[in-house]
């Protein structure tokens, strides 16, 4: 199966007197032949990594590394999810205050219907992405962020378009460390590299045709490397394993320049494509019942 792997590197991690000048010169020559800049390897470390590449023989062994990469990747994943949804009639999860001012109501709408505007790759630098911090407030995740007055929406992240008055979209948070540790021990026998959904988001659809269109959009995105597809919509899929739940789960990497610069392009995340009826069933009570089912199975 797919794994989290470390970027392909050359050189020796250590002080300059631990590596011969001939080896250093060989490393420099190797990188000179590649037009891509060497990253995450200042001269004093004598070690470099090549953007966009992975070393399949060197899987990640640290949850700390996965969480650091997931934190760096999440804002970029959100902007790509918005782009993919806008190109395929994908629906996003909105939460608004009820008309009577008491409680809230959840709706699933296209970005265009909810905001009166379209979203494209050109909008990425104008977007405002706020991620909830541990204290329940909001923290900045890039130099473009504004709107600290917006409220956190509980167990989700929020997206606030700078020019559209802050229409909240409920995005998934990074997987809780407690659940990640539980999954590694229960399902993966301690193999951290098999954990592929620390950073995850979902897009909802009214029809299978729209879902298929989104799958085509993602597959044709030049910045995306699809690592694995789980088709739980297949007629051959046994839903006993998921208590009747179905979706199409993509594990992928995003090879954008920004992620390459911070060493997060090797991180594998998950994008779930699901139909509206299943999205409506993923309420808090429904999730709690699934957790009981999952615990019973020891997963």
N, C-alpha and C positions, 0 to 999 in steps of 0.2 A: 504494500500500500504506500501511499504518499507520506512523506515525512518532512519535518522542518530540518533544513540543512544549513550549514554555515557557508558563507560565500567562498568561492575558490580563492586561495591565497598563494603567494610565493614568498620566499624568504624565511628567516628564522626570527622568532620572537625572543628578543634578548638585547643585551647591551652591544655596542659596536665592536668591543673587543672579543665577542663570542662568535663573530662571523668573519671569515676572511674577506679581504678586499676583492679577491677574484669572484667570490660568490655574490658580493654586493653588485659588482659590475655586471655579472650575468643577469641578475634580477632587473637591473636598470635597462639592459639591452632587450630583455624579454618584454618589458612593458612599453619600450619605445616602438616595438613592432605593432602594438595594439593602439588604435586611435582613441580608445576610451581612457579617461584619466584613472590612475590608481587611487583608491580611496582608503580611508581608515588605516593608513600605514605611514605615519610621519617617519622621517629619516632616522630619528634616534631609536625607533623600534626595529628598523630593518625588516619590516613586514608590510605587505600591501595586499589588498583584495581587489578583485576585478568586478566592477558593477554588472549586475544582471546575471552573474554566473553562480552556480552552487556546486559544492563538493559533495557528491552523493555518498562518499565514504566517510564523511565527517558530520554526522547528525548532531543537532543541538541536544545538549544534556542538561541545560539549566532553565528552570521556569523563570528565573529573573530575566534572562535574555529574551525569552519569548514575550514577557510582559512589557519590557522596554520597547521592543520592536512593535508590538501591538499598539502601544500608546502613540508611537510615532506614525503608525499607518492609519489609524482610525479617521482623522480628518480627511485624508485623501480618499479613503474608501467611501466616505459619505458623499463627497462630491461626485465620484464616479457612479455611485448608486443613483443619484439624482439625474445624471446624464443618461444612464441606461433606461431608467424608468420613463423619462420624457420621450425617449425614442420608441417606446413600445406600449404606450398607454398603461404603464405600470401605476399602481395605486400606492400611496404612502399613508401611514397611520397618523392621523391628527387627533389631538385632544383639545376640546374647547369647553369653556365654561357654559353650563346649561343656561337656557334662556331665562329661567327664573332666578339665576344667580346661585343656585344651590347644586353642588356636585358638578359633574362634568359629563360630556358625551363624547364617545369615540366614533370617528368616521374614517373611511378610507376613500381618498380622492386622488385624482391626478394632480400633479404640481400645477398644471395650467388652470384647472378648475378652481383650486383652492386659492391661488394667488393672482390669477389673471395675467400671468407671465409665463414665458417658456424658460427652460434652463438648458444651457449649452456649455461646451468646454470653455468658451470665452468668459463665462460667469464665475469661474472658479476663484479668480483673484478678487472678485467683488463680493464674495460670499462671507457670511459671518457664522462661524461654527463655534458653539460653546459646549464644552464638555463638563459635566458635573464633577466636582472634586469630592474628596472624602467627607468634607464638612457639610455637604449638601448645597454649597454655593456653586459659583461658576468660575472657571479658570480659563485664561487665554491659551490657545493652542497654536497661534501663529501671529505674525506681526500685523495681519490684516484685521484682527478681531476688535469688535466694538460691542456696545450693548450690554455692559455688565449688569444693568438693572433688570434684565430678564430673569424670570424665576426658573429654578430647576424643576423638572417634571418627574420627580421620584426616581424610579429605577431605569431611566432612559436618558439619553443625551437629547439635546435640542438643536435645531437648525434655525437660524434667524437670518433671512435675507435682508441685507442692509437697506435696500431701497423699498421694501414691501411691508414695513411696519411690524416685522417680527411674527410671522405666522408659524406656530410651533409644529414641528414634525417630531413624532416620537421615534427616535432611533434607539437601537439596542446599545447598552453599555458593554464594555469589555467584560468577558466572563469572570465571575467572582473567583478569587484565588482558592477559596474553600472547595468550590465545585470542580475547579481545574485539578486540584490535588486528588480529589475523590475519584475523578474520571481516570487519571493517570494510574492510580493504584488498582481500581476495580476493573477497568477495561483494557488497559495497556501494559499491565505487569511492570509498572515503573518506568516505561519508555516515554520520556518527555517529548521526544521528537514526533510522536504520532498524534499529538494534540494540535489540531488544525482549526479550531473554532474559537480561540481566545478573542480574536477580532472578527466580528460577524455582523451582518445586516441582512435585511430581507426586503423583497419587493412583492407586492400582492397584485393579482390579476383577476379579472372577471371571467376570462375565457382561456382555454388551453391554447388557442391561436395566439393571443397576446403574450402568453408565457413563452411560447415557442419563438416568437419574434424577439423577445428580450434575450433569449438564449443565443440567437443568431447575432444580435447586436454585441453581446459580450464576447462571443467567440471571434468576431471580426475586429475587435478593438486591438490596435497594434501595441498598446501598452500592457496588454493582459496576457498572462501565461496560465492557461487552465491546467491544473495538476490532476484533478479527479472530478468525476461527475457521479452523484448518487441519484438515480432516477427512481424515486419512490412513487411515481405515477404509473410506472410500468405495471401491466396486468400480471406480471410474474412476481411482483414484489409481495412479500409476506408481511402484511400490516400487523400481525400479531406482535412483532418486535417493537412497534411504535404505537400500540393501542389504537390503531385505525388511522393514525395521522399520515398524511402524504405530502410530499413536496419534491422539488428538484434542488438538490444541494450541490453547489459548485465550490470546490476548493481551488483557489487561484492566487497568483502573485501579480502585483502591479509594478511594472518596470518603468515608472515615471522618473524623470530627472531628479525631482525633489526627493523621492524615496531613495534613489541611488546615492544622493549626497549624504544622507544620514544613515545609510547602511540598513534600510528596512525593506529593500526590494526583494530580498530572499524570503521574507516572512509570508507564510501561507495563511490566508484568511478564508472565511466562508460566506457565501452569498446564497440565501435561500429564496427560491422562486416558488410561491404557493398561491393557491386559489383562494378567493375571498371567503368562502364558507369555512375553510380551515383557519384562516386568520381570525375570523369572528369567534371561533371556538377556543382560541388561545387567550382566554381571559385569565385573571388571577386565580379564580377557583379551578378553572380547567387545568392550569399549570400545576397547581398544588396536587390535583388528582394524578397528574402525570408523574410528579416527583414521587408520590407514594408507589405508583406502578414501577417506576425505575428502581426505587430502593428495594422493592420486593424481588426484582430480578437481579439485584446486586450489580447495577450498571452505573 
